[in-house]
Amino acid sequence: MPKPTKFYDNMKEPLRESFKKATSDHIINFYDYSEFSKFTKIAEEHFSLVHKCEWKEHGLTIALKYLRVNDTYLNKNTVRGFIEMVHLLQNSNHPNIVKLYGITKGIFPGTN
């Protein structure tokens, strides 16, 4: 199992910087945004947008969720819990749990 990500109190952008650390430590899988195509918006929530898209390399139709989060309101415990939840969901294998493959970074369709 990968080692836990270290969190620092002086992070200016705790979520962004923690995701960078978690992906570089191989705790969370990172996929290049260019691997996805054919975006169709299927849901919009206060903190997120969800698009159906094609994962070209794997031939899968997936849901890609864009988080609208402002780091100003996050503390290290919130971020740590979120990273741990993503890690657990990514490694789950249960028919009643939606599979989370990892994260990506890019300009999401329909956003500025």
ABEGO torsion letter per residue (X at the ends): XBBBBBBBAABABAAAAAAAAAAAAGABBBBBAAABBGBBBABBBAABBBBBBBBAAAGBBBBBBBBBBBAAABBAAAAAAAAAAAAAAAABBBAABBBBAEBBBEBBBGBX
